[in-house]
Amino acid sequence: NPKYEAYLIDGNDGRGIDVGYLVKSSRVKVVKIEQFGKDAKFKNPVDKDEDILNDRPPLMLQVKIENRAGGEPFPLTVITNHLKSFLGYNDLKDGGLRVRTKKKLQAEFLANFVQERQKANPSENIVLLGDFNAYQFNDGITDIIGTIKGKPATAEEILMPSPDLVDPDLIDLVDLIQSDQRYSFDGNAQVLDHVLINEPMRKFLVGFGYGRFNADFPEIYRNDQNRVERYSDHDAAVAYFKFGGAK
C-alpha cells in the first residue's frame, strides 16, 4: 500500500477542472496546503468588466520529506498550476485580446507570488509545475514562461511585454534536456507542461524528462480500452531529485 493521499481545493472553472496532489503519506508529511488567487480579478480589455483572473487557481503544498539517512526532513514547497489555454488567443474579433491579457496577467501574478516568497526566505526550496499552456520561448505576443522565470522578452521582441519580476531567476527544466525531447502535448512538437525550480533546488536535481504515453502513439489507441496509451492528451513531466542521504 503506497498510502497516497489526495489534496484538491475547488477553483473557479465552470467545467470543474481543478489542480491537486497525490502525496505519498508514508514518507511525506504535509505541513500546509493553500490555494491562492481565487478571488483575483482583472479588467477585461474588451468589455471593461472585472473578470476572474485564475479559473484554476495555483495550489501550494508545503511538505517535509523523510530523510532515510537519518537527518532532518527535507522541507519543500510545490506550486501546481493550470494556466489559461490558447483557445481564442489569435481571434481578435472574439476576445483574443482578452485571452492574451489574461494569460499575461496570470504569469505576472504567479511571478509576483514566487518573488514574494523568495524575498521572505531566500533559502526556501520551491518547485512550480503543471500545464502552463505556454511554450518555453515567447510566441511573439506574450512571454508566459519567461515572465515566470524572471527572463521576460522585451518590448522589441513581443507585442505585450511584462516587467522582470523575479530575482534570482527560476530554471525551466525543459531547457536542460535534448531538443528532440522537448514535446509534451497531443503529438505536436511543443511543450506546454513545465517544471521550474528556484536556485536552492538546483543542487538536488538529478534528472528530468517526459513520461511517454501520449505523443509517441497513434490517435486510434484512444479508442482501445485494452491499451493505456493515449488516455491523456499530455505527456507527464517527470523531475527527479535527491535530498541528502535519500534514495
C-alpha positions in Angstrom: 0.0 0.0 0.0 1.8 3.2 -1.2 -0.5 5.2 1.1 -1.2 8.1 -1.3 -3.5 10.8 -0.1 -5.3 13.3 -2.4 -5.4 17.0 -1.9 -7.6 19.3 -4.0 -9.4 22.6 -3.5 -12.2 23.7 -5.8 -11.4 26.7 -8.0 -13.4 28.8 -10.4 -13.5 26.7 -13.6 -17.1 26.2 -14.8 -16.2 22.7 -16.1 -15.0 21.6 -12.7 -11.3 21.4 -13.7 -9.0 21.8 -10.7 -5.4 21.1 -9.8 -4.4 18.8 -7.0 -1.8 16.4 -5.5 -1.3 12.8 -4.7 1.1 12.7 -1.7 2.8 9.5 -0.5 2.0 9.9 3.2 4.2 7.0 4.3 7.2 9.3 3.6 5.9 12.8 3.1 4.4 14.9 5.8 2.0 17.6 4.7 2.7 20.9 6.6 0.3 23.2 4.7 -2.0 23.2 1.6 -3.1 26.6 0.4 -4.9 27.8 -2.7 -4.1 31.4 -3.7 -5.5 33.8 -6.3 -9.1 32.5 -6.3 -10.5 36.0 -5.8 -8.1 37.9 -8.0 -9.7 39.9 -10.8 -8.6 41.8 -13.9 -10.2 44.3 -16.2 -11.4 42.8 -19.4 -9.9 45.0 -22.1 -12.8 44.2 -24.4 -15.9 45.0 -22.4 -14.1 46.7 -19.4 -15.8 44.3 -16.9 -14.0 42.8 -13.9 -13.3 39.2 -14.8 -11.9 36.3 -12.8 -8.1 36.0 -13.3 -7.5 32.4 -12.3 -10.0 29.8 -13.4 -7.8 27.2 -11.8 -6.0 29.0 -9.0 -2.5 27.8 -8.2 -2.3 25.3 -5.3 0.7 25.4 -2.9 1.7 22.4 -1.0 4.4 22.6 1.8 5.8 19.3 2.9 8.6 17.7 4.8 10.2 14.6 3.2 11.6 11.9 5.3 15.4 11.6 5.2 16.2 7.9 5.1 19.8 8.6 6.1 18.5 9.8 9.5 19.0 13.5 9.1 16.4 16.3 9.3 13.4 16.0 7.0 13.7 17.9 3.7 11.4 21.0 3.5 9.8 21.5 0.1 7.3 24.0 -1.4 5.5 22.9 -4.5 3.1 25.1 -6.5 0.9 23.3 -9.1 -0.6 25.3 -11.9 -3.0 25.1 -14.9 -3.0 28.4 -16.7 -5.3 29.8 -19.4 -5.3 27.8 -22.7 -4.7 29.2 -26.1 -8.3 28.9 -27.1 -9.3 32.2 -28.8 -5.7 33.5 -28.5 -5.5 34.6 -32.1 -9.1 35.6 -32.7 -9.2 39.3 -32.1 -12.9 39.6 -33.1 -14.0 37.1 -30.4 -12.0 38.1 -27.4 -8.4 37.3 -28.5 -7.2 40.4 -26.7 -9.0 39.3 -23.5 -7.3 35.8 -23.7 -3.9 37.4 -24.3 -4.3 39.8 -21.5 -5.5 37.1 -19.1 -2.5 34.8 -19.9 -0.1 37.7 -19.5 -1.5 38.8 -16.1 -1.7 35.2 -14.8 2.0 34.9 -15.5 2.7 38.2 -13.7 0.5 37.2 -10.8 2.4 33.9 -10.3 5.8 35.6 -10.8 5.0 38.2 -8.1 3.8 35.4 -5.7 7.1 33.5 -6.2 9.2 36.6 -5.8 7.5 37.5 -2.5 8.4 34.1 -1.2 12.0 34.3 -2.4 12.4 37.7 -0.7 10.9 36.4 2.5 13.0 33.3 2.6 15.8 33.1 0.0 16.7 29.5 1.0 13.1 28.1 0.5 13.1 25.1 -1.8 10.5 26.0 -4.5 9.1 23.9 -7.4 6.5 25.1 -9.8 4.9 22.5 -12.1 1.8 21.8 -14.2 0.2 22.7 -17.5 1.3 26.3 -18.1 -0.3 26.3 -21.6 2.8 28.2 -22.8 6.0 27.4 -24.7 9.4 27.6 -23.2 10.1 30.6 -25.5 8.0 33.6 -26.3 5.4 33.4 -29.1 5.8 37.0 -30.4 2.8 38.1 -28.5 3.4 37.2 -24.8 6.2 35.5 -22.9 4.5 33.5 -20.2 7.3 31.2 -19.1 9.9 34.0 -19.5 7.9 36.2 -17.2 7.5 33.4 -14.6 11.2 32.6 -14.8 12.4 36.1 -14.5 13.7 36.5 -18.1 10.8 38.2 -19.9 11.1 39.1 -23.6 11.5 42.9 -24.2 9.1 45.3 -25.9 11.2 45.0 -29.0 10.6 41.2 -29.2 6.9 40.8 -28.3 3.6 42.8 -28.6 2.6 42.5 -24.9 5.8 42.6 -22.7 5.9 42.1 -18.9 8.4 43.5 -16.4 11.1 41.5 -14.9 9.5 40.4 -11.6 11.7 37.5 -10.4 15.2 37.7 -9.0 17.0 35.3 -8.6 15.6 33.7 -11.8 13.9 30.3 -11.9 15.1 27.4 -14.0 12.8 25.7 -16.5 13.9 22.1 -16.6 12.8 21.6 -20.2 15.8 23.9 -21.2 18.2 21.2 -19.8 17.1 18.3 -21.9 17.8 17.3 -25.5 15.9 19.4 -28.1 14.4 16.3 -29.7 12.7 15.5 -26.4 11.0 18.9 -25.9 7.4 18.0 -26.6 4.5 17.1 -24.3 1.2 17.8 -25.9 -1.1 15.8 -28.2 1.5 14.6 -30.7 2.8 18.0 -31.5 6.3 19.3 -31.3 5.6 21.7 -28.5 6.0 21.8 -24.7 3.1 23.1 -22.6 3.9 21.1 -19.4 6.8 22.5 -17.3 8.7 22.0 -14.1 10.5 25.1 -12.8 12.8 25.3 -9.8 14.4 28.1 -7.9 18.2 28.3 -7.3 18.3 26.5 -3.9 16.7 23.4 -5.6 19.4 23.2 -8.3 21.8 21.2 -6.3 19.2 18.5 -5.6 18.2 17.9 -9.3 19.1 14.5 -10.7 17.1 14.4 -14.0 14.1 15.5 -16.0 12.0 14.1 -18.9 8.6 13.3 -20.1 6.7 10.0 -19.5 5.8 8.9 -23.0 2.2 7.6 -23.1 0.6 10.1 -25.5 2.5 11.8 -28.2 4.5 8.8 -29.4 1.4 6.7 -30.1 -1.3 6.8 -32.8 -4.6 8.5 -32.1 -6.5 5.3 -32.7 -5.3 3.9 -29.4 -7.6 6.4 -27.7 -10.5 4.2 -28.7 -8.9 0.9 -27.5 -10.0 0.1 -23.9 -7.2 -2.6 -23.7 -4.4 0.0 -24.1 -3.2 2.6 -21.7 -1.5 4.8 -24.3 -3.3 7.9 -25.3 -5.6 8.1 -22.3 -4.3 11.7 -21.9 -3.5 14.4 -24.4 -0.4 15.3 -22.4 2.8 13.5 -21.7 3.7 13.8 -18.0 6.6 16.0 -16.9 8.8 14.0 -14.5 11.5 15.5 -12.4 13.9 13.6 -10.2 15.6 15.0 -7.1 17.9 13.5 -4.4 17.7 15.0 -0.9 20.7 14.4 1.3 21.0 10.7 2.0 17.6 9.9 0.5 17.4 7.3 -2.3 
